[in-house]
Each structure stands twice: as structure tokens, then as C-alpha cells.
């Protein structure tokens, strides 16, 4: 079985809620810098499907997300463990 990483996994709903409803990037830039730091350190990841779902809207959130290096393809064992 492939090992999962230590850290956090975020889904589409959480990103949309953070970006559009609760903590917009223009109002909470420090929070988003922290999120980007977690991504850069490898502590925050998301399944590739999250980026695919965000692409359907093709808005500023998708443009931001596309620049992040947190979207990972998961194998069957990893998906089962989520």
C-alpha cells in the first residue's frame, strides 16, 4: 500500500468556501500566504480531481489553484484510505 503523506488534504468544497464565502483572498491575504506556505512545504495537498472540478468554473480561484503544486494523482489504495 502506498503511504499517505503527513499533513492535510483539502477538497473542492473547502477551497470554494474559503475563497468565496468565508476568507476571500483580498480581505485575508495573510491566511492565503499561510496556505501557500503549507503547499510549498508539502503539508497541504489535494487530489487532482479537485483542480478538475475548479476548472469548470474557470474563475480567479481556479487561476490561483492552477499555479499551486498541491494537486496529486492518487492510486487506488490511497483513495480507499480517504
Secondary structure as GFF3:
##gff-version 3
##sequence-region A 1 82
A	DSSP	beta_strand	8	9	.	.	.	ID=ss1
A	DSSP	alpha_helix	12	16	.	.	.	ID=ss2
A	DSSP	pi_helix	17	22	.	.	.	ID=ss3
A	DSSP	alpha_helix	29	40	.	.	.	ID=ss4
A	DSSP	beta_strand	44	47	.	.	.	ID=ss5
A	DSSP	alpha_helix	48	55	.	.	.	ID=ss6
A	DSSP	alpha_helix	60	67	.	.	.	ID=ss7
A	DSSP	beta_strand	71	72	.	.	.	ID=ss8
A	DSSP	alpha_helix	76	81	.	.	.	ID=ss9
###
